[in-house]
Structure formats: structure tokens, C-alpha cells
Amino acid sequence: MATRIAEALIEDLAKSLEVPISRYESTDRSYKSLARWLEREHSRFCEIHTDVYVQGSFRLGTAIRPIGADEHYDLDVVCEFAVSKALKTQKALHADLGHELVDYAREHGMDAPSPWDRVWTLNYADEARFHMDVLPCLPDSQTQRQLRLDHTISMDFVEKAVAITDSKHRNFDRISDDWPASNPNGYADWFYERMKVVFETLRKGIALADMRAEVAEIPHFMVKTPLQSAIQILKRHRDVRFSEEKIKRPSSIVITTLAAHAYQQEADISGALLSILSRMEAFVENRNGLWWIANPSDPRENFADSWNDVPDRKAAFDDWLETARTDFRRAAEENDPQAIVELLSPRLGRELMDAAINRSGRQMTDRASTISRMSRSLRRILDAPHKRPASWPIVKTGQVAIRSAVFSRDGFRDAHIASDGEALPRGGSIRFEAVTDVPTPYNVFWQIVNTGSAAAEAKDLRGNFEEATISRGWLVRTETTKYPGAHSIECFVVKNGYCVASSGPFVVNID
């Protein structure tokens, strides 16, 4: 359970992440405009029944504001054409849609659309700040039903299955019944079913407040459940955490699917967030040595497939999940808004946390002065998204301090250095020595945090806890001055599963 202050701040955090209603209305107009274009008299699809609809985060209500001013919203749109695979190749369907999109873009003064393996991308004007990925497909329930029968797997949502185009598919340019499959409508139905009780309750409440006769008049994007808000917060946490390691970033579909499985109709955001984080991994399967997260609308599709091809991605997910659990558990225990801001800013961003604080006009009288007194290097270390929070319960019963730090380089005298002192040259080493008053036995962990583009490019940002060994000397650590930028080392003493002492970061600047 979260404290009242934490609950309120997390509610404000979710509101600060919200995509404005005007944005939903704008994207609604955009895809409906495209639908009308495809149905016009001279369209290649004018005599074909066409269903145009949204998929992805805008369909699920889990889209979030972009982090930077230069980033755009992604709108995923599906164009489902009632044609037969016996009469059309994937290539022809993809090309026909492309032809219409080229004309549509020219008619509306837009840049020409870009073709990709599966979709076409329409780029709107810079001030619109979004682009539309348009996927051509056709109904495929009959084929998918037979395939599921052959494999004796669930028929859930099979009637909404579609066949999509993919230029990398072996049958892309020939007539074949074998096309790639998808099921965006089925997935959306499953997702809304996972929060049906809370969703319908909130929707009825909005209808009553707006004095509308029919609940069905309330658009889905007007309703926000704790599940949707929790997913938005987790996606932003993921985005910031992997801002310098984007290749490792867990996919949105993995986070969304596991969160929806774990959701238990909690009525508040903080309760949903903590419950989801505690239960997410229970829905990751291991099937004969392969990681598996089944698509609920097509059990043959594995959302964790890339984890089996690139094991580092499973490790990155586990690291992110443990970090998120620690961040939000510790934040939920706090009664001090400033402490919550300091806990969550590294992986949610100070700008977002400031927006959440300001939303309710909370006073942060001492925060500004504290931050202003920090050096730029220390601030960068404390806000490093890859700096793992301590997951041990913290009970400070002793002290540990880095007593000395000696810099060595071939051909030069050893020199004692101070934390956050003058920048050191690369190619040397530093021997750190800590002292503690904690009685033995205990365990010592060191946390080294690198920052800067060179460390990021070398995939050596670090940030985890490394346990000391007796052979090296528990309270002695040697590191090299390898990358330019601000870096830190911190010593933790753990006794009986509790963190009983920590030194605070010793900052090292390197040229």
C-alpha cells in the first residue's frame, strides 16, 4: 500500500503523461479522412469493402506524451480490404495501397509516403508532430481457424484474424494462401476485457457527469483506467531507463501484455502499478528452454521471440523490472514529496516529475536550493537512468566512507584525489579504500556508474551492484580512467539482508 502523498503524486504523474484529448480527436479525424479517401469514386478500392481502424497505443489508450519536443506521436492504422488471397498477392495489395497513399499525400500537400516491409508511413507537417503507419491486410479467419484446429490451440478472437503483407515473406510476390497473420482487433478486445469492470464503471460515471443518455456515446479515449495509466507510467520509466541503450529497450507490446495479465481490477493507479509489477513475471513462460509470451489473440505468436535470439534482451527486461519494482516500492513508502521526486526522477525525468508536483501546487521549498548547490557532475550521476536503486531494505545502523582515492599513471607520481575534483587524464587507475564501523560479518557491494557517449557506445555504462570478494579485499577497489565524462563509485555494506551503511557517490571526472 502506498502512502497518501505517494498515491496523490502518482495520480498527478499519470495525468502529466496523458495525451491531450485534442490529440486523440486530431488522430481520429486523420484516419477517418484516409478512410474516406480510399472509398472515393476513383480509388482502386472503391468497389471493395474497406474497414479502416486504429491499432496500438492509441487504440488501447496507453499512448504517452513524447519525451522531447522533437519527437512525434506514432499512429498505427489498419486498412482491412475484403479481397481474396486467391486473387491478390501481398505485393499487389501493398502496392495498391501505396498508390492511393501517394495520391492522398499529394492532395493534402504532404511529403510522399515511405514504404516499409509491412506498412506505409504518412508524415504529417512538423507542427502536427505525428506520423501514421498504415498496414494493408485482408480478413483471414477461415485460414487461421483451420491452423488453430490443426495445432489444437485456443479459438479465442480467431474470427477477427487478418492476413498482412510483408516484403520479407517467402510468398510476398506470388499467389498463396500462406500470408503472415495478425489480429489487432482481437488483441484490443482482449485488452479491454482485462479491465472491463473498472472501464465500464468509469464510463458510466462520465456519462452521468456529462448528462448523456447513452454510455456508448462516451468515446473510449475519454475513459482512463488504472491499468492504462500504470502502463503509461511503466512505458515512460522504460523509455528513460534505456534512453542511452535503446537496443535493449523492452517492447511496448511485452509490457502491455504482461501488465494486462497481471491487472486485478484495482481501482487506483498506485495499487494497480505495485500489483502489476509484483506479478508481471508470472506470465512469462519457459517452453522447452524458449522464453514465451503468447499473443492472447493468436497463441501461435510469441512476443518474447527476440529474447531467444538475443539473450541480452531478456536480461535487460529482468533488470528493468527489478529496477521499476524498487523505484515504485520505495516511492510508495515515502511521505515526503521531495524524496519521491528524487527517487523517480532518474527514470521518469525531472521535467515530468516537476509537472506532476506543480499540478497540485505542492511546495518544494528546499528542493530548488538543494539541487542548485549540486555540481553538474553530481547531478548527472544522481540522474543517470542506468544507476540501479538499492533493492535491499535500508536500515542505517552504521557508517562507511571512502577514506582515500589514489590516482596512478605510468611515469607519474601517485596522487590523492578528492571527490568531484579536477578532471583526470585517461589511461590511469584509481585505488579506492573504504572504512566502516559495521561489525563483521557483512557483505560489501560497489556500484560504479559511468556516463557519457564513449561509455554508452562501448556498452559499459554499468550501474549495477558488484559484490566484493575477500581475495581482492572487501573495502578496496581499483578502477581505470577509461572514458571521458563524469563517473562515480559508491560503497554499500549489507548485513543480514539489510543495507546498513552506504558511502554516498565519490565522483570522478575524466578528460
PAROTOR-106454 format. One record per residue (C-alpha): residue in three letters; x, y, z. Coordinates in steps of 0.001 Angstrom, whole numbers, plus 524288, in hexadecimal, padded with zeros to 5 digits. Example, Ala and Ser with C-alpha at 12.3 -4.5 7.8 and 13.67 -1.06 7.14 Angstrom:
ala8300C7EE6C81E78ser835667FBDC81BE4
END
This chain:
met800008000080000ala804B480D8B7FCB4thr8046A81953805AEarg7FA27823908029Dile8047282D0C7FDCCala80A57822B77F4E1glu7FCE481EE97EFCCala7F9A082D0A7ECA2leu806B782F8C7E616ile8058F823457DDB0glu7F7DE827A07D99Casp7FD8D834D57D5A1leu808C182DFB7CEC0ala7FF0D8262F7C68Dlys7F799832927C303ser80431839467BEE8leu8070282E067B58Aglu7F98082E897AF74val7F80D8313A7A10Bpro7EEF583D0179FB0ile7E10683A0379B6Dser7E35C8433B79007arg7EE1B83A1878B45tyr7E4E082E7478B6Fglu7DAC38367D7841Dser7E4FB83AAA77A2Cthr7E99682CCA7778Aasp7DB558287D776D4arg7D8DF8326576C0Aser7E55182E5C764EBtyr7E27781FE8763A1lys7D42B8228276024ser7D8C382BCD75589leu7E128820E375005ala7D5978179475093arg7CD54820F37488Etrp7D85E8223773EACleu7D9348138B73CA3glu7CA73812D373AADarg7C99981E00730C9glu7C4CD81B7A722F2his7D20781A9B71C24ser7D91D812C572686arg7DEBA8058572334phe7D69C8008B72E9Ecys7C9DA8078B72B74glu7C2AA7FAC0728AEile7C8D57F36173408his7C3827F3C5741D4thr7CDFE7FA75749DEasp7CF1A7FB6975896val7D8CB8057A75DB6tyr7DBD28056576C37val7E647808D277623gln7EF017FF0877D11gly7F9F780050786F9ser7FB04809D379244phe7F0D48138578D44arg7E7048086578C03leu7EA5580341799A1gly7EAC5810847A044thr7F8FA80EBE7A446ala7FF858190979BABile80834822957A311arg80D8E830187A073pro81AC782FAA79966ile826AC832677A1F0gly82CAD83CDD79958ala8270A8481079195asp82C6D8420C78511glu825FB834BE786DDhis819518315878003tyr80D7F829337836Casp80C0381C4877C2Aleu7FE53819287772Easp7FCB480B2777282val7F18B8096C768DDval7EC6C7FCEA762B3cys7E5D97FC757555Dglu7DE697EFAD7543Bphe7D9CB7ECE274654ala7CF9B7E27A74350val7D7667DBC0738A0ser7DB9B7CDAB736D0lys7E9757C888737B7ala7E6067C06E72BA7leu7E5187CD00723BDlys7EF9F7D59972995thr7FDD57D46272D6Cgln803457DB2473964lys80B9E7E35873059ala7FFE67E7DF72845leu7F7D87EB7573448his8034C7F2E773A24ala805A27FA0072D41asp7F7437FD7172B4Eleu7F697803A0738C5gly8035580AC17360Chis7FDCA8105972977glu7F215815D9730D8leu7FA8B81B5573BB6val8035C82246731E4asp7F757828DD72C10tyr7F1F182BE073998ala7FEB98323173DD6arg7FF5D83A567315Eglu7F14083EA7732FEhis7F3CD8430C74101gly800FC8499173E9Amet808AB83F4274605asp815A9838C074328ala814DB82C2473B7Fpro8127D8203774433ser81DC28172D7478Fpro81CA380883744B9trp821187FE9674EE4asp820957EFC574FDDarg812A17EF9E754FAval80D837FD8975527trp80D9A80A9A74E61thr810D5816A675670leu809BE8238475483asn8117882EEF75A0Etyr8091F83A5B75E3Eala80DE78486975F56asp817D484B2276A12glu80E0F852CF77222ala804F5846FA7726Carg80FE383F25778E7phe80B26831C0774DDhis80C36827F1769FFmet8032781D15765DAasp8079180F2E76322val7FD72808EF75A34leu7FC927FA1375993pro7F5637F36074E40cys7EEC17E67B7515Eleu7E3207DDD974E33pro7D9E17D53775639asp7DFB87C7EB7595Aser7D71C7C1597639Dgln7D48A7B51F75B97thr7E2E07B1E775967gln7E6A07B5487675Barg7DB8E7AD0276CDCgln7E0817A11376580leu7EE907A389769BFarg7EA607A466777F5leu7E263797F87769Fasp7EE4C7910B77111his7F6617957C77CCDthr7EB7179364786D3ile7EC807A12578C4Fser7E2BB7AB48790F5met7D8CF7B0E378762asp7D76C7BD8478F2Bphe7D6247C95778628val7D9017C12F77A03glu7CD7A7C72D772AFlys7D4CB7D432772B3ala7E19F7CEE776D32val7E77F7D59F76156ala7F2217D28B7577Cile7FC4E7DD49755D6thr806A07E0BA74BC2asp815337DF4A74E3Bser81F6A7E12C743A3lys828827D7BF74AC2his81E917CCA974A4Aarg8218A7C1737411Easn814737C2D673A09phe8147E7D1A4738FCasp8141A7D21772A37arg80C017C604726EEile7FE107C141728ABser7FD937B90C734FEasp7F4B77B62074080asp800977B76E7495Etrp801A07C59B74DEApro806C27CB2675ABEala7FBDB7CBF8764DEser7F7C07D64E76EB9asn7EC057D9A977712pro7EBBB7E7EE77B87asn7DD0C7E81077E19gly7DDD67DB67785C7tyr7E8F97E08F78E1Aala7E1887ED2C790FFasp7D5787E54A794E9trp7DDC37DCFB79E16phe7E4307E8F77A406tyr7D73F7EFCB7A6DCglu7D1DD7E31F7AC66arg7DD147E2F97B641met7D8227EFD07BC16lys7C9B37EEA97B8CAval7C4457F0747C689val7CBC67FCF17C97Fphe7CA798022B7BBA4glu7BBA6800F27BB71thr7BA6E806F47C8F3leu7C281812C57C4F8arg7BB5B8140D7B80Clys7AE24814417BED9gly7B34681E897C83Bile7B767827527BCE3ala7AA1E8258D7B66Aleu7A335829957C2F0ala7AC1C835407C507asp7AA15839D97B6F3met79B85836BD7B7A1arg79C3282E227AB92ala79146824657A967glu799B5819A37A39Eval7A64F8145E7A95Aala7AA248105D79B8Aglu7AB1781ECD79824ile7B74481FE47A080pro7C33C81D5B797B8his7CD1E813B879CF0phe7D79E81E2879D53met7CFAE825CE7A745val7D11281A9F7B11Elys7DDCD817F47B849thr7DF0080C0C7C0FFpro7E9CE809687CAEBleu7EEEF7FEBC7C1E3gln7F0AB808577B6AAser7F6ED8127E7BF87ala8001A808687C57File80478804137B7F1gln806FB812367B413ile80F88814337C019leu816E6807817BD9Clys8193C80B107AF64arg81EEE818427B330his8274F811AB7BDA2arg82C20808377B31Dasp82EB1813227A944val8370781B1F7B29Farg83DFA80F437B865phe8427680B137AAD1ser84431818A67A50Bglu852AE815C27A2FCglu850F38073D7A006lys8453E80726796EAile848857FA1B790C1lys8460E7F38679DF1arg838FA7FA287A04Cpro82DE57F07F7A356ser823067F1BC79958ser8163B7F87E79C54ile80E6D7EC7A79865val815B57E44D7A290ile8135F7EE477AD62thr805217F0317A973thr8020F7E1B37A89Aleu8087D7DE037B575ala802547E9B07BC6Bala7F4BE7E63B7B767his7F67A7D8227BBD3ala7FAE07DCAD7C94Atyr7F0347E6E17CB3Fgln7E5EE7E32E7D56Cgln7DBE77EE147D3A9glu7E2997F70B7DD82ala7DB34803DD7DE7Casp7E6F080CD57E0B5ile7F34180EDB7D8BDser7FD6680C947E360gly7F6C87FFE97E77Cala7F6307FB437D96Eleu804627FF1D7D6F3leu809D67F7FA7E2CBser801417EBFF7E07Eile804E77EB2E7D227leu813727EC467D4FFser812A57E1847DF2Farg80BC47D8087D5F0met810B07DAF07C825glu81B297D0947C764ala8115D7C5E17CAF6phe80BFD7C6EA7BD26val819067C4857B67Cglu819D17B6277B2B4asn825787AD8A7B007arg821B97A3767A5C5asn82C647995F7A423gly837017A3677A637leu830787AE3079E54trp82AF97BA877A480trp81CDA7BC4F7A095ile8129D7C7057A21Bala8070C7C2CC799E4asn7FF1F7CC8C7922Cpro7F1B97CB36798CBser7EAFF7CD0778BA6asp7F3A87C31C784A4pro7FA827B96778DB9arg803DF7B551782F8glu80A967C29B78353asn8153D7C46A78D89phe817797D275791F0ala824107CE12798B0asp829D47C83978C59ser8350C7D21078BF0trp839327CDE4799AAasn83CB07C0897943Dasp844687C65E788FFval84B467D0A779158pro84C427CC0379F90asp850D77D9827A3FCarg842FB7DE597A1ADlys83D6C7D5117ABD8ala847F37D98F7B554ala844807E7BB7B236phe8362A7E5117B4FCasp839687DE9F7C1F8asp842397EA087C58Ftrp837A97F3E27C200leu82D0E7EC8E7C977glu8353F7EBB27D5D5thr838E27FA117D4AFala82AAC7FE1E7D2BDarg8265E7F5EE7DE56thr8307E7FC417E708asp82DD280A127E22Fphe81F21809927E429arg81F95801957F0B8arg828B780B5E7F707ala820D8816DD7F1C2ala8143C810E97F6F2glu819FC81067804A6glu81D7981EE2804E3asn815E6829F680B36asp81F0E8348C80636pro81C01839807F859gln82A2383DC47F673ala82F16830297F9C8ile8259582A4E7EFDEval82A5B833BB7E574glu838898301B7E823leu83546821927E7B3leu82DBF821FB7DADFser8346F82CD97D32Fpro83FD68247C7CE23arg8368681B8A7C6BCleu82ADD824537C44Egly831B58313F7C1F6arg8324583D697CA6Eglu829DA844FF7C0EDleu81EC883B297C22Dmet8201C83A727D0FBasp81FF4849567D1B3ala813708495B7C9A7ala80D5683F8D7D2FDile8115B847837DEE3asn80C89854417D8FFarg7FF9284E467D519ser7FB2C84E8A7E33Dgly802EB85A9B7E71Aarg80B1C853477F123gln8159285B4A7F7BEmet8238B856A87F5D0thr82A3A861767FD6Fasp8374885B097FFF0arg838488531B7F378ala83C8585E107EA75ser8476C8627B7F35Athr84C21854877F54Aile84C99851EE7E6B5ser8530985EEF7E3B3arg85E2A85BF87ED13met8616D84F3A7E624ser86C3E84F447DC28arg868B784BC27CE48ser8706483F117CF6Dleu8697083AAA7DBCDarg85C3483E187D629arg85F48836117CA14ile8630F82A5F7D278leu856F182B297DB09asp84E2C82C4B7CF0Bala854F78218A7C745pro849C4818987C2EChis8525F80C757C355lys8565780EA57D197arg84F2A803A77D872pro84814807057E511ala84BC67FED57F0D2ser841F77F3BD7F1E1trp845977F0087FFD2pro83D6A7F5A580AD7ile845058014D8100Aval8477A801AF81EAElys852E580AAF82197thr859698052082DD0gly867778081D82A20gln8702E8102682181val8792D80DC681607ala8819F817EA80F3Aile88B5C8180380421arg8974D81C2780BEBser8A0DB81DAC800C7ala8A1B381D957F20Dval8AF2E81CD27EBCFphe8B12481F5B7DD4Eser8BC6B818517D686arg8C1E9819957C8BFasp8CE54814487C2E3gly8D93F81E2F7C388phe8D28E826DB7CDA0arg8D2048277D7DC59asp8C620822227E339ala8BCAD82CC57E754his8B1A882D2C7F130ile8A53A8325D7EB20ala898C2838237F0B4ser88AD7835437ECA2asp8862E83DA07E13Egly8939E843AF7DFB6glu89B5D847A17D3C0ala899CD83F077C7CAleu8A37D833D37C6EEpro8AA2782F167BA88arg8A6568223A7B46Agly8AF2E8166F7B500gly8B132816107C3ADser8AB6180EDD7CF35ile8A58B8129C7DC5Darg8A68D80AAC7E8D3phe89B1F80D437F1FCglu89BAA809898004Cala88FAD809918091Aval88E4B8085E817D7thr882658043E81FACasp87E4B802F382DC9val874C17F7D982ACFpro878E17EB9E83262thr87BB77DF7882A80pro8762D7D74C8245Dtyr870C77DF6881930asn8710A7E01980A68val8768E7EB6280289phe871347EFEA7F570trp876C77FA2F7EC6Dgln86EC9801C87E294ile8760B807FA7D73Dval86E8A811457CE78asn87442815ED7C1A5thr86E44820CD7B96Bgly87136826B47AC3Dser870748229C79E0Aala87D4281AF579E1Fala878C68120B7A923ala86B5F810A07A2CFglu8714180D027959Dala87A108030A79C4Elys86DEA7FD857A339asp874E37FFC47B013leu86BF9809107B78Barg86B1B7FF457C2C8gly862D1803947CE63asn860537F6497D4AFphe865467F1987E1E9glu871CF7E9AF7E1A2glu874CA7E17C7ED9Cala882877E2897F314thr88AA67D6637F55Cile893D67D31880071ser89F0A7D0AF7F6F6arg89E987DEB47F226gly89BC27E4997FF54trp88DC87E7E580269leu890197F64F804BFval899F27F89E7F9E5arg8966E7FAF17EBB5thr89EA27FE777DFC3glu898C3804927D393thr89E9880A2E7C710thr89CDE817D27C170lys897EC812E77B46Dtyr88CE781BA87AFA1pro88B7782A757AF69gly88057830147B774ala87B1882F837C547his87B93822877CC71ser8795581DD07DA45ile87C3F812E57E3BAglu8748880FEA7F00Dcys87684805EB7FACBphe86B327FE9C8014Fval86BD47F60480D6Dval861497EB9A80E5Alys85EC27E3BD81AA5asn854467D94D81C4Cgly84D9E7DDBA80FD1tyr84CFD7EC29813C5cys854DC7F78680E77val85A7A7FCC881B2Bala86412806B981597ser8672880DAC808D0ser8720581725805B5gly86B1E81FFE7FC20pro870B0821D67EE6Bphe87EFD8254E7ECA8val87F4182CDE7DFD5val88A7782B957D641asn88B94834AE7CA94ile893AE830187BF01asp89882838077B353
END
